[in-house]
């Protein structure tokens, strides 16, 4: 027995499985372990929210004081917008609201400089023959560096 714990037994009453979070429990369940490891649905969502927060914090164009513009795209299922902060390059966001893959003409956002992938739902944005292809319910955040 070490620190009042025995192998295979739950944490003693009053001990926290999440130190520093204020959550106390009498036992650690497999769901809690999976959540902490990012295996559960909740863990995956939490991981995505953390990534979104980090990219947003590191992208100056998304901070207050920037100008925004809705892009006129050739596909009604895809929403596109641009932001620019006085101290940064352009940011372009593309979101596909359809459940199937959709394409948009890159001319709608190609004039905003050399854009690099900052974050996306499904890996690099696929671009072929002047069209960008977004997977169903997918998104892409592009930034000018």
ABEGO torsion letter per residue (X at the ends): XBGGBBBGBBBBBGBBABBGAGBBBABBBAAAAAAAAGABAAAAAAAAAAAAAAAAAABAAABBGBBBBBBBBABAABBBBBBBBAABBBBBBBBBABABBBBBBAAAAAAAEBBBBABBAAEBBBBBGGBBBBBBGBBBBBBBX
